[in-house]
Amino acid sequence: MLFSKLRRASFFQKQLMAIIGTNLLILAIAAFLIYSAFVDDYRDNLVKTMDSNASLLSAASRSALLFHDEQAGQMILASLAKIPAMRFAQLLDAEKKRFATYTRDDASWDVMLDDIKPGHFFTNDNLYLTQEVTLGEDVLGYIVLSADTDSLQAQQRRYGRMVLWVFVLGSLLAYLLNWRMQKRLQLPVKRLIHLVDYVAKEGRYDQRIFNRRQDDIGRLVNGINSMLDTIEEHQSKLSEHHEHLEGLVELRTEQLYERANFDALTQLPNRHSLTENITQAIEIARERKTNLALMFLDLDRFKVINDSLGHFMGDKLLIEVAKKIQHKLTDNDVVGRWGGDEFVVLIQNPKDLSAVDSLAKEIIASLSLPLIVSGHQLHISTSIGIACFPDDGDDASSLLKHADTSMYKAKELGPGRFRFFDQDMLNDSVWRLELETQLRQASAQQQFTLVYQPKVNVIDEQLVGLEALIRWNNGQEYINPSTFLPIAEDIGLMESISVWVLKQACQQNADWQRAGFDIVPVAVNLPASFLMSPQCLDLIKGALHQSSLAAQFLEIEITENTFIASTELAVDVLSAIHDLGVKIAIDDFGTGYSCMSYLRDLPINTLKIDGIFINDLVAPDCVQEESAEDHHLRDEGIVRTIITLGKSLGLSTVAECVEHDYQVQILKSMGCDVIQGYFYSKPLQVDALETYLGAHGRISKES
């Protein structure tokens, strides 16, 4: 039937059917190929887009997974709401447990967590993509994304309509070409106009004009198609660049937020963020009528480590300290870096004060353990002040101030202690501020004095040395050095005071020498911060040169804690001082982090046994109870061990705080070399000491 109709058809009809059939076949093949390429490209682009989003989310969520910050993870996933195709997303931890979730209103989770593997696949017209969140070689978690292909289906429908129109136009074109050849020039122009209108209205450059002509019109069509290719390529690059810029802007916004709210070193909330958290916690506690506690932590001896080992090592130490504190807190607690070596811990709704007490003890115990940082074994502790809402303050400012005040009170008790705030501390704080002002003025005007305590040879009771001790009268009373020297360290006056003591002692010793006294070495206590400063050696040289005092008549006393942070640096500094001819003694030996290695390596001359051990030496007939006898034997054993250790290393031993004859006899029997204490003399003013020297025959024969 069909073939008979074809035979009866006219030439024009056959020609028309051939042209239309050929055109339709070509269009069908082209449509199929374009459609296949379009679907593949769309899926590839969708996979690349989702993979890029997953990479950005992975980078942004590392810190959230690392610090178990579910809120930050939720906020990161919430940004996916801007992507219409995104159905849902989940942030999983390393064990594939849900950490944060985003779900579009009309979507639902339809993937089993156990089946999740890195990669992507399509099913049910949806894309599923999984990517690992890594830090170095460690897998912190997974990002799981799912996007729909609704836009592809919409494009398919649109493509079908477009192909239909192309088919209609192709058929019409074939008809017109066959019947009206004179119109052959109009059709390309119309198609060009249609294309221009499409570009102008839609702002898209994806359509092209099919062309097989080789004449001028054909070259024009090819030129326009080529121009559209170039524009489309540039448009695609511009779109990618725009997306990249949007990503950079979003990343920059996140970075600015982190800089404004988090400490760059420890990644903990900074002072601004902490204050906001405390304010919000107070509002919640006030509404719910609950309590909260605020801990103010200040590291003990951090300045010594920072000054001796450098800021780089200090920064590493702060990072380790921050980690240790975090490990002791619950998810409801907040720890932040207040500044320098100070941290603040916010404890929301504690059970009672005993729970806060226990947490403070745990933190102190944890930080008291040795830390290995870049090959250095560091010992550090912390002092903690605690203020509670609502008893100790009803706003963030007052709680922080009172916690800070109680922290200073804890420091006065010694390293590694904590105190709860009480109202009496405010009076002490006012007194401390007044003392700081007076101390600054005293330092500027050099309103200090030195007293000198003799050191006596235990065998012949001859004077063998003096120790220079600083004294200060603030105009009302004498302030104990154990009170004002720590304050001077806190407010940065310790170096200037140490320089004054050093120069004053050298000058006084030189004056005695010129006055005809038989000179003995004068010992000066120097803190770690002074000894580890770059100008330490020059200042000691300057004091000797200015006073014209020979170096052998100066002795430097240091504590064990001076060089525990960095034995290598201490060896260099003390060796340089020793090379000048200055003697070096370790003061309060036995009370710090005693270590045999530094006694071997450091160029020291003398061990001074701390008075706490000497005070516990009692006459044998005074020991009655068995426990007291054990205590006596233990302390006597410690003193004997220190003296034996000193002699084995060729060091002189000095016993401090000797007040009784039986103590002298015990020390003499143990082989101690030098006695210092009230048994022979208390610390003396210059005039009184000169009288003492004259009475003990210390006037040289030449005078």
PLY file of the C-alpha trace (Angstrom):
ply
format ascii 1.0
element vertex 703
property float x
property float y
property float z
element edge 702
property int vertex1
property int vertex2
end_header
0.00 0.00 0.00
2.68 2.48 1.00
4.94 1.62 -1.91
2.07 1.97 -4.40
1.35 5.47 -3.06
5.00 6.41 -3.40
5.02 5.25 -7.00
1.98 7.36 -7.76
3.39 10.45 -6.06
4.69 13.29 -8.17
8.35 14.17 -8.44
7.84 17.19 -6.16
6.16 15.07 -3.55
8.92 12.51 -3.74
11.50 15.26 -3.58
9.68 16.92 -0.70
9.37 13.66 1.20
13.02 12.87 0.55
14.16 16.30 1.72
11.85 16.29 4.73
12.71 12.68 5.56
16.42 13.34 5.27
16.18 16.47 7.37
14.05 14.74 9.96
16.48 11.81 10.13
19.45 14.12 10.58
17.59 16.15 13.16
16.56 12.99 14.99
20.13 11.69 15.08
21.49 15.09 16.13
18.77 15.45 18.76
19.55 12.03 20.14
23.29 12.71 20.24
22.81 16.16 21.77
20.34 14.78 24.24
22.74 12.02 25.29
25.62 14.50 25.58
23.38 16.95 27.43
22.30 14.33 29.98
25.87 13.15 30.47
27.21 16.69 30.76
24.46 17.65 33.15
25.17 14.68 35.36
28.91 15.31 35.20
28.40 18.98 36.06
26.06 18.02 38.88
28.63 15.56 40.25
31.41 18.17 39.96
29.25 20.80 41.64
28.28 18.47 44.47
31.88 17.27 44.81
33.06 20.90 45.01
30.40 21.65 47.62
31.41 18.53 49.54
35.08 19.64 49.45
34.17 23.08 50.80
31.98 21.52 53.48
34.74 19.04 54.33
37.29 21.84 54.79
34.85 23.94 56.81
33.74 21.06 59.06
37.19 19.78 60.08
37.36 22.02 63.14
33.75 21.16 64.08
34.47 17.40 63.99
37.86 17.84 65.63
36.40 19.78 68.56
33.00 17.96 68.55
31.20 21.25 67.89
27.83 20.01 66.62
26.42 23.53 66.49
29.16 24.65 64.12
28.55 21.57 61.98
24.84 22.32 61.84
25.54 25.90 60.81
27.88 24.74 58.06
25.25 22.37 56.59
22.58 25.04 56.88
24.38 27.01 54.16
23.21 24.32 51.67
19.72 25.78 51.80
20.95 28.22 49.15
21.31 25.33 46.65
17.79 24.47 45.32
18.79 21.03 44.04
20.15 19.89 47.39
17.75 17.32 48.95
19.61 16.54 52.14
23.10 16.43 53.59
24.61 14.77 56.60
27.90 15.24 58.40
29.01 11.94 59.99
31.82 11.38 62.42
34.57 8.78 61.91
32.25 6.01 63.16
29.55 7.02 60.65
27.32 8.35 63.35
25.24 11.41 62.54
26.96 14.61 63.67
24.91 17.27 61.81
21.99 17.12 59.32
20.34 19.29 56.70
17.11 18.16 55.00
15.01 20.05 52.47
11.38 20.38 53.47
10.11 18.00 50.79
12.97 15.49 51.02
13.62 12.49 53.23
16.68 10.45 54.16
16.74 7.26 52.10
20.30 5.96 52.45
21.55 3.40 54.97
24.53 4.71 56.95
26.25 1.30 56.89
26.24 1.32 53.05
27.98 4.68 52.80
31.26 4.60 50.89
33.25 7.48 49.36
32.07 8.15 45.79
28.80 8.90 43.96
25.93 7.15 42.23
22.54 7.95 40.65
19.32 6.23 41.57
15.63 7.18 41.44
16.59 10.34 39.47
18.69 11.49 42.46
22.44 11.92 42.93
24.12 10.55 46.08
27.69 11.62 46.85
29.94 10.75 49.80
33.30 12.32 50.61
35.70 11.77 53.51
36.61 14.60 55.88
40.32 14.20 56.55
43.06 15.90 58.51
46.41 14.75 57.20
46.01 10.97 56.88
43.32 10.74 59.55
39.64 10.38 58.60
37.61 12.71 60.84
34.24 11.90 59.29
32.12 11.87 56.12
30.03 14.33 54.12
26.96 12.73 52.49
25.04 14.83 49.92
21.98 14.09 47.81
20.68 16.31 45.00
17.64 15.89 42.74
17.64 16.08 38.92
14.44 18.08 38.58
16.24 20.68 36.50
17.35 17.89 34.11
13.79 16.72 33.66
12.70 20.29 33.05
15.46 20.63 30.47
14.34 17.36 28.86
10.83 18.65 28.45
12.12 21.89 27.09
14.44 19.97 24.80
11.51 17.94 23.50
9.58 21.09 22.72
12.61 22.60 21.08
13.18 19.50 18.93
9.51 19.49 17.95
9.77 23.07 16.84
12.94 22.32 14.96
11.18 19.43 13.24
8.28 21.69 12.26
10.59 24.41 11.03
12.70 21.86 9.18
9.64 20.46 7.43
8.44 23.94 6.55
11.88 24.86 5.32
11.98 21.80 3.08
8.61 22.70 1.72
9.57 26.28 1.03
12.92 25.32 -0.51
11.15 23.05 -2.93
8.32 25.38 -3.89
9.79 28.77 -3.51
13.49 28.87 -4.16
13.32 32.61 -4.31
12.66 32.66 -0.61
15.88 30.79 0.16
17.65 33.95 1.23
14.92 35.02 3.63
14.86 31.90 5.74
18.48 32.11 7.04
17.92 35.75 7.86
14.75 34.92 9.78
16.51 32.20 11.64
19.30 34.60 12.52
16.73 37.11 13.74
15.07 34.40 15.80
18.43 33.50 17.30
19.24 37.11 18.12
15.84 37.55 19.76
16.36 34.38 21.77
19.76 35.58 22.98
18.40 39.03 23.79
15.37 37.74 25.68
16.79 34.65 27.36
20.36 35.79 27.83
21.55 32.34 26.81
23.94 31.28 24.09
23.23 27.57 23.74
21.26 27.65 20.44
22.96 27.30 17.04
21.82 27.52 13.39
22.23 24.35 11.41
24.13 25.18 8.19
25.53 23.28 5.22
25.87 26.17 2.84
29.27 27.28 1.57
28.26 30.66 0.16
28.31 34.04 1.87
25.17 33.26 3.85
26.73 30.00 4.98
29.92 31.79 6.12
27.77 34.33 7.97
25.88 31.57 9.77
29.13 29.83 10.63
30.56 33.10 11.92
27.56 33.66 14.18
27.70 30.09 15.44
31.42 30.54 16.13
30.72 33.82 17.87
28.09 32.14 20.04
30.55 29.36 20.82
33.09 31.93 22.03
30.48 33.85 24.02
29.14 30.66 25.58
32.65 29.57 26.54
33.36 32.94 28.14
29.97 32.84 29.82
30.75 29.43 31.25
34.12 30.60 32.55
32.51 33.73 33.95
29.91 31.62 35.72
32.58 29.37 37.17
34.57 32.42 38.24
31.46 33.88 39.83
30.85 30.67 41.76
34.49 30.68 42.81
34.19 34.26 44.00
31.05 33.43 45.93
32.89 30.58 47.58
35.79 32.85 48.44
33.45 35.49 49.85
31.71 32.87 51.96
35.03 31.46 53.12
36.33 34.95 53.89
33.20 35.68 55.88
33.72 32.54 57.91
37.39 33.44 58.46
36.47 36.94 59.62
33.91 35.46 61.99
36.50 33.05 63.38
39.05 35.85 63.79
36.49 37.97 65.59
35.36 35.20 67.92
38.16 32.64 68.23
41.76 32.74 69.34
44.05 32.16 66.36
46.55 30.11 68.37
44.40 27.71 70.42
41.17 27.91 68.33
39.32 28.55 71.59
36.74 31.34 72.01
38.51 34.65 72.53
37.77 37.40 75.04
34.94 38.89 72.96
33.25 35.53 72.37
33.73 34.49 76.00
32.09 37.66 77.27
29.08 37.04 75.03
28.85 33.41 76.15
29.02 34.43 79.81
26.35 37.10 79.30
24.03 34.63 77.55
24.67 31.98 80.21
23.79 34.49 82.95
20.51 35.37 81.21
19.60 31.69 80.91
20.58 31.00 84.51
18.54 33.99 85.68
15.44 32.82 83.76
15.77 29.21 84.91
16.94 30.19 88.41
20.05 28.03 88.12
23.69 28.59 88.98
26.89 28.91 87.01
30.56 29.12 87.93
33.42 31.00 86.30
37.04 29.87 86.58
39.91 32.25 85.83
43.15 30.33 85.15
46.64 31.82 85.05
49.65 29.63 84.31
52.44 29.68 86.89
55.99 30.17 85.62
54.86 30.55 82.01
56.86 33.77 81.63
60.05 31.93 82.60
59.50 29.31 79.91
58.41 31.89 77.33
61.42 34.14 78.00
63.94 31.31 78.12
62.74 29.12 75.24
61.11 31.78 73.09
57.59 32.65 72.02
57.38 29.77 69.56
57.82 27.23 72.34
55.48 29.25 74.55
52.79 29.12 71.88
53.13 25.34 71.57
52.85 25.02 75.33
49.66 27.10 75.34
48.14 24.80 72.70
48.89 21.73 74.80
47.49 23.41 77.92
44.28 24.29 76.05
43.87 20.65 75.00
44.38 19.42 78.56
41.76 21.82 79.92
39.25 20.83 77.21
39.64 17.14 78.07
38.45 17.85 81.61
35.25 19.65 80.60
31.79 18.48 79.57
29.95 19.50 76.43
28.02 22.16 78.36
31.18 23.83 79.65
33.05 26.49 77.68
36.76 27.24 77.84
38.37 30.20 76.14
41.66 32.04 76.04
41.38 35.35 77.82
44.81 36.51 76.72
48.49 35.69 77.24
48.65 32.69 79.57
45.16 33.24 81.00
42.15 31.01 80.34
38.51 31.26 81.43
36.23 28.27 82.01
32.44 28.73 82.10
30.61 25.95 83.98
26.87 26.08 83.36
24.45 24.78 85.99
26.95 22.88 88.18
25.44 20.40 90.63
27.00 22.12 93.63
30.19 23.81 94.78
31.82 20.44 95.43
31.56 19.64 91.71
33.31 22.92 90.87
35.87 22.16 93.57
36.54 18.72 92.05
36.89 20.12 88.54
39.42 22.71 89.70
41.47 19.98 91.37
41.33 17.82 88.24
42.54 20.68 86.03
45.37 21.54 88.43
46.41 17.88 88.66
46.34 17.47 84.88
48.44 20.57 84.21
50.95 19.65 86.91
52.05 16.60 84.91
55.22 17.09 82.79
54.66 18.16 79.17
56.97 17.14 76.33
57.04 20.00 73.81
59.51 19.82 70.89
61.87 17.64 72.86
61.72 19.75 76.03
60.23 18.37 79.23
58.32 21.31 80.69
56.80 21.60 84.14
53.97 24.04 84.60
51.08 24.59 86.96
48.08 26.88 87.16
46.41 29.09 89.72
42.60 29.23 89.57
40.14 31.80 90.87
36.44 30.91 91.00
33.37 33.17 91.10
29.76 31.92 91.11
26.49 33.37 89.85
24.45 34.82 91.47
26.33 35.00 94.80
29.52 36.63 93.48
28.10 38.84 90.72
25.10 39.28 88.45
26.85 40.22 85.21
29.82 39.07 83.15
32.05 41.97 84.15
31.68 41.48 87.90
32.07 37.69 87.67
35.25 38.03 85.63
36.65 40.67 87.97
35.92 38.61 91.06
37.29 35.42 89.51
40.45 37.31 88.55
40.74 38.67 92.11
40.41 35.20 93.64
42.98 33.88 91.15
45.57 36.32 92.50
44.68 35.17 96.01
45.28 31.59 94.90
48.72 32.59 93.54
49.63 33.95 96.95
49.17 30.46 98.38
51.75 29.09 95.94
51.68 27.39 92.50
48.88 24.98 91.66
46.22 26.31 94.05
42.65 27.60 93.69
40.39 29.90 95.67
36.67 30.70 95.68
35.80 34.38 95.77
34.71 36.08 98.98
34.03 39.73 99.72
37.13 40.16 101.85
39.21 39.74 98.72
37.97 43.09 97.41
39.69 44.87 100.27
42.84 42.88 99.53
42.58 43.84 95.85
42.42 47.52 96.73
45.43 47.02 98.98
47.29 45.26 96.17
46.54 48.07 93.70
47.81 50.61 96.20
50.90 48.49 96.77
51.49 48.26 93.01
51.36 52.06 92.74
53.73 52.47 95.68
56.05 49.80 94.25
56.24 51.54 90.88
57.12 54.78 92.62
59.70 53.04 94.84
61.29 51.42 91.78
61.43 54.72 89.89
62.97 56.54 92.88
65.06 53.55 94.10
63.55 53.66 97.58
64.88 50.21 98.51
67.64 49.27 100.92
69.93 46.26 101.23
70.79 44.30 104.33
73.56 41.73 104.50
73.55 38.40 106.35
76.91 36.82 107.17
77.95 33.32 106.12
80.28 31.61 108.60
82.66 28.67 108.14
81.39 25.83 110.33
84.93 24.75 111.36
86.72 27.96 112.38
83.64 30.21 112.57
85.29 32.72 110.23
83.23 34.98 107.93
83.39 33.61 104.40
80.63 35.55 102.63
77.58 37.80 102.76
74.15 37.57 101.20
72.51 40.83 100.06
68.79 40.94 100.87
66.41 43.65 99.67
64.15 45.57 102.05
61.40 48.11 101.36
59.51 50.51 103.59
56.48 52.00 101.82
56.33 54.88 104.26
54.05 53.07 106.68
55.72 49.74 107.31
58.33 47.31 106.05
56.86 45.06 103.34
58.10 41.50 103.30
60.08 40.67 100.12
57.95 37.54 99.68
55.00 39.94 99.34
56.29 42.69 97.06
58.73 40.74 94.85
55.99 38.53 93.25
54.01 41.71 92.59
57.08 43.28 91.01
57.37 40.20 88.77
53.70 40.49 87.75
53.90 44.19 86.82
57.23 43.97 85.01
59.51 45.66 87.57
61.62 42.64 88.47
64.40 43.36 85.99
64.89 46.98 87.08
64.86 45.96 90.77
67.34 43.14 90.07
69.67 45.56 88.27
69.49 47.95 91.24
70.28 45.17 93.75
73.17 43.94 91.60
74.74 47.38 91.21
74.14 48.33 94.85
75.71 45.13 96.20
78.76 45.42 93.91
79.25 49.08 94.78
78.92 48.45 98.54
81.41 45.59 98.41
83.85 47.78 96.48
83.37 50.61 99.01
84.14 48.22 101.87
87.27 47.11 100.05
88.43 50.70 99.61
87.61 51.38 103.29
90.04 48.65 104.35
87.69 45.79 105.18
88.82 42.26 104.47
86.50 41.54 101.55
84.43 38.39 101.14
82.08 37.55 98.25
78.61 39.11 98.37
75.77 36.94 97.05
72.87 38.42 95.08
69.62 36.59 94.31
68.66 36.95 90.63
65.33 35.70 89.20
64.98 33.47 86.17
63.47 36.23 84.04
66.61 38.33 84.56
69.11 35.53 83.95
67.39 34.37 80.77
67.12 37.87 79.28
69.50 38.71 76.38
71.13 41.61 78.27
71.86 39.61 81.44
75.61 39.19 80.84
76.09 42.84 79.84
74.29 44.04 82.98
76.50 41.90 85.24
79.63 43.11 83.43
78.41 46.69 83.74
77.82 46.40 87.48
81.33 44.98 88.02
82.95 47.58 85.78
81.04 50.51 87.28
81.99 49.51 90.83
85.52 48.30 89.95
84.79 45.12 91.91
86.71 41.98 91.02
84.42 39.25 89.70
85.47 36.71 92.35
83.83 38.87 95.03
80.38 38.51 93.44
78.19 35.44 93.80
74.94 34.84 91.92
72.24 32.81 93.67
69.63 31.10 91.51
66.78 28.70 92.22
66.39 25.28 90.63
63.29 26.43 88.75
65.45 28.95 86.89
66.76 26.36 84.46
64.30 23.48 84.62
62.51 24.84 81.51
65.67 24.77 79.41
68.87 23.23 80.81
70.73 23.82 77.53
70.04 27.56 77.57
70.86 27.76 81.29
74.21 26.07 80.72
75.13 28.67 78.11
74.07 31.63 80.26
75.62 30.42 83.51
78.81 29.30 81.74
79.25 32.80 80.37
78.75 34.25 83.87
81.13 31.69 85.37
83.77 32.58 82.77
83.78 36.12 84.15
84.96 34.72 87.47
81.58 35.14 89.21
80.62 32.37 91.63
77.25 30.63 91.21
75.12 29.06 93.95
71.83 27.16 93.80
69.51 28.60 96.45
66.75 26.66 98.26
68.17 23.39 96.96
65.83 20.44 97.39
62.55 22.35 97.08
62.35 22.55 93.28
62.52 20.00 90.46
65.86 18.57 91.56
67.72 16.72 88.81
71.17 15.16 88.94
71.90 16.01 85.30
71.91 19.76 85.76
74.25 19.50 88.78
76.67 17.75 86.46
76.26 20.13 83.53
75.89 23.54 85.17
79.02 25.50 86.24
77.94 25.95 89.88
80.08 26.32 93.00
77.67 26.04 95.92
74.52 24.25 97.07
72.40 26.11 99.64
70.23 23.75 101.68
66.76 25.20 102.09
65.83 26.27 105.61
62.72 24.08 105.64
64.98 21.05 106.10
67.21 22.79 108.67
64.19 23.85 110.77
63.19 20.20 111.11
66.55 19.24 112.59
66.00 18.87 116.32
68.14 17.82 119.24
68.02 14.03 119.71
66.77 14.34 123.29
63.78 16.39 122.07
62.36 13.55 119.94
59.77 11.65 121.94
57.05 10.25 119.73
57.80 7.55 117.19
56.25 9.55 114.32
58.28 12.62 115.28
61.43 10.51 115.35
60.68 9.18 111.85
60.14 12.74 110.62
63.39 13.85 112.21
65.33 10.96 110.73
63.82 11.60 107.29
64.75 15.30 107.22
68.18 14.57 108.68
68.66 12.03 105.93
67.70 14.62 103.28
70.23 17.13 104.63
72.94 14.46 104.85
72.21 13.37 101.28
72.46 16.92 99.93
75.79 17.47 101.72
77.14 14.14 100.44
75.95 14.97 96.93
77.64 18.36 97.05
80.93 16.92 98.22
80.86 14.21 95.54
80.52 16.95 92.92
83.17 19.15 94.51
80.62 21.78 95.58
80.50 23.82 98.76
77.35 23.39 100.91
75.64 26.18 102.84
72.91 25.59 105.44
70.31 28.38 105.70
68.10 29.42 108.66
70.37 27.93 111.32
69.22 29.22 114.72
70.38 26.73 117.37
73.68 25.30 118.55
72.49 21.70 118.19
71.73 22.40 114.52
75.29 23.66 114.07
76.66 20.54 115.72
74.53 18.23 113.58
75.52 20.06 110.38
79.16 20.06 111.42
79.04 16.30 112.00
77.53 15.85 108.54
80.37 17.81 106.93
78.45 20.98 106.00
80.87 23.77 105.03
79.08 27.05 105.78
76.38 28.20 108.22
73.96 31.08 107.55
71.26 32.10 110.00
70.27 33.88 113.20
72.62 31.67 115.26
75.50 33.84 114.07
73.75 36.96 112.86
70.51 38.30 111.48
70.59 40.41 108.28
72.37 43.68 109.13
72.22 47.24 107.86
75.47 48.60 106.38
76.54 50.42 109.55
75.74 47.46 111.78
77.56 45.11 109.42
80.66 47.28 109.45
80.64 47.08 113.26
80.21 43.30 112.95
83.15 43.09 110.55
85.34 45.11 112.88
84.35 42.98 115.86
85.24 39.81 114.02
88.61 41.05 112.86
87.67 41.68 109.26
89.69 44.95 109.07
92.69 44.32 106.85
96.17 44.94 108.28
96.97 47.40 105.52
94.25 49.80 106.71
0 1
1 2
2 3
3 4
4 5
5 6
6 7
7 8
8 9
9 10
10 11
11 12
12 13
13 14
14 15
15 16
16 17
17 18
18 19
19 20
20 21
21 22
22 23
23 24
24 25
25 26
26 27
27 28
28 29
29 30
30 31
31 32
32 33
33 34
34 35
35 36
36 37
37 38
38 39
39 40
40 41
41 42
42 43
43 44
44 45
45 46
46 47
47 48
48 49
49 50
50 51
51 52
52 53
53 54
54 55
55 56
56 57
57 58
58 59
59 60
60 61
61 62
62 63
63 64
64 65
65 66
66 67
67 68
68 69
69 70
70 71
71 72
72 73
73 74
74 75
75 76
76 77
77 78
78 79
79 80
80 81
81 82
82 83
83 84
84 85
85 86
86 87
87 88
88 89
89 90
90 91
91 92
92 93
93 94
94 95
95 96
96 97
97 98
98 99
99 100
100 101
101 102
102 103
103 104
104 105
105 106
106 107
107 108
108 109
109 110
110 111
111 112
112 113
113 114
114 115
115 116
116 117
117 118
118 119
119 120
120 121
121 122
122 123
123 124
124 125
125 126
126 127
127 128
128 129
129 130
130 131
131 132
132 133
133 134
134 135
135 136
136 137
137 138
138 139
139 140
140 141
141 142
142 143
143 144
144 145
145 146
146 147
147 148
148 149
149 150
150 151
151 152
152 153
153 154
154 155
155 156
156 157
157 158
158 159
159 160
160 161
161 162
162 163
163 164
164 165
165 166
166 167
167 168
168 169
169 170
170 171
171 172
172 173
173 174
174 175
175 176
176 177
177 178
178 179
179 180
180 181
181 182
182 183
183 184
184 185
185 186
186 187
187 188
188 189
189 190
190 191
191 192
192 193
193 194
194 195
195 196
196 197
197 198
198 199
199 200
200 201
201 202
202 203
203 204
204 205
205 206
206 207
207 208
208 209
209 210
210 211
211 212
212 213
213 214
214 215
215 216
216 217
217 218
218 219
219 220
220 221
221 222
222 223
223 224
224 225
225 226
226 227
227 228
228 229
229 230
230 231
231 232
232 233
233 234
234 235
235 236
236 237
237 238
238 239
239 240
240 241
241 242
242 243
243 244
244 245
245 246
246 247
247 248
248 249
249 250
250 251
251 252
252 253
253 254
254 255
255 256
256 257
257 258
258 259
259 260
260 261
261 262
262 263
263 264
264 265
265 266
266 267
267 268
268 269
269 270
270 271
271 272
272 273
273 274
274 275
275 276
276 277
277 278
278 279
279 280
280 281
281 282
282 283
283 284
284 285
285 286
286 287
287 288
288 289
289 290
290 291
291 292
292 293
293 294
294 295
295 296
296 297
297 298
298 299
299 300
300 301
301 302
302 303
303 304
304 305
305 306
306 307
307 308
308 309
309 310
310 311
311 312
312 313
313 314
314 315
315 316
316 317
317 318
318 319
319 320
320 321
321 322
322 323
323 324
324 325
325 326
326 327
327 328
328 329
329 330
330 331
331 332
332 333
333 334
334 335
335 336
336 337
337 338
338 339
339 340
340 341
341 342
342 343
343 344
344 345
345 346
346 347
347 348
348 349
349 350
350 351
351 352
352 353
353 354
354 355
355 356
356 357
357 358
358 359
359 360
360 361
361 362
362 363
363 364
364 365
365 366
366 367
367 368
368 369
369 370
370 371
371 372
372 373
373 374
374 375
375 376
376 377
377 378
378 379
379 380
380 381
381 382
382 383
383 384
384 385
385 386
386 387
387 388
388 389
389 390
390 391
391 392
392 393
393 394
394 395
395 396
396 397
397 398
398 399
399 400
400 401
401 402
402 403
403 404
404 405
405 406
406 407
407 408
408 409
409 410
410 411
411 412
412 413
413 414
414 415
415 416
416 417
417 418
418 419
419 420
420 421
421 422
422 423
423 424
424 425
425 426
426 427
427 428
428 429
429 430
430 431
431 432
432 433
433 434
434 435
435 436
436 437
437 438
438 439
439 440
440 441
441 442
442 443
443 444
444 445
445 446
446 447
447 448
448 449
449 450
450 451
451 452
452 453
453 454
454 455
455 456
456 457
457 458
458 459
459 460
460 461
461 462
462 463
463 464
464 465
465 466
466 467
467 468
468 469
469 470
470 471
471 472
472 473
473 474
474 475
475 476
476 477
477 478
478 479
479 480
480 481
481 482
482 483
483 484
484 485
485 486
486 487
487 488
488 489
489 490
490 491
491 492
492 493
493 494
494 495
495 496
496 497
497 498
498 499
499 500
500 501
501 502
502 503
503 504
504 505
505 506
506 507
507 508
508 509
509 510
510 511
511 512
512 513
513 514
514 515
515 516
516 517
517 518
518 519
519 520
520 521
521 522
522 523
523 524
524 525
525 526
526 527
527 528
528 529
529 530
530 531
531 532
532 533
533 534
534 535
535 536
536 537
537 538
538 539
539 540
540 541
541 542
542 543
543 544
544 545
545 546
546 547
547 548
548 549
549 550
550 551
551 552
552 553
553 554
554 555
555 556
556 557
557 558
558 559
559 560
560 561
561 562
562 563
563 564
564 565
565 566
566 567
567 568
568 569
569 570
570 571
571 572
572 573
573 574
574 575
575 576
576 577
577 578
578 579
579 580
580 581
581 582
582 583
583 584
584 585
585 586
586 587
587 588
588 589
589 590
590 591
591 592
592 593
593 594
594 595
595 596
596 597
597 598
598 599
599 600
600 601
601 602
602 603
603 604
604 605
605 606
606 607
607 608
608 609
609 610
610 611
611 612
612 613
613 614
614 615
615 616
616 617
617 618
618 619
619 620
620 621
621 622
622 623
623 624
624 625
625 626
626 627
627 628
628 629
629 630
630 631
631 632
632 633
633 634
634 635
635 636
636 637
637 638
638 639
639 640
640 641
641 642
642 643
643 644
644 645
645 646
646 647
647 648
648 649
649 650
650 651
651 652
652 653
653 654
654 655
655 656
656 657
657 658
658 659
659 660
660 661
661 662
662 663
663 664
664 665
665 666
666 667
667 668
668 669
669 670
670 671
671 672
672 673
673 674
674 675
675 676
676 677
677 678
678 679
679 680
680 681
681 682
682 683
683 684
684 685
685 686
686 687
687 688
688 689
689 690
690 691
691 692
692 693
693 694
694 695
695 696
696 697
697 698
698 699
699 700
700 701
701 702
